[in-house]
Amino acid sequence: GDLLPADGILIQGNDLKIDESSLTGESDQVKKSVDKDPMLLSGTHVMEGSGRMVVTAVGINSQTGIIFTLLGAGEGDEEKKVKKGR
């Protein structure tokens, strides 16, 4: 049930299964391994197993941060349009 705090690449794992529903909406757990699908994304939860990863991105540079930035930018643009229309 641990929350991944950063994006990274799996370098060592033991029967690692991740819940990526917070990003993809898919309720199935995703099996991760060094050979196949080694990318781990921030904001996802470890459901089974264990592993080690090399951190590749944190904060606004992570996939979750990019999504939040894009959502925030969209809201700001709408507010600017409303103010210009007045």
Secondary structure, 3 states (H helix, E strand, C coil): CCECCCEEEEEEEEEEEEECHHHHCCCCCEEECCCCCCEECCCCEEEEEEEEEEEEECHHHCHHHHHHHHHHHHHHHHHHHHHHHC
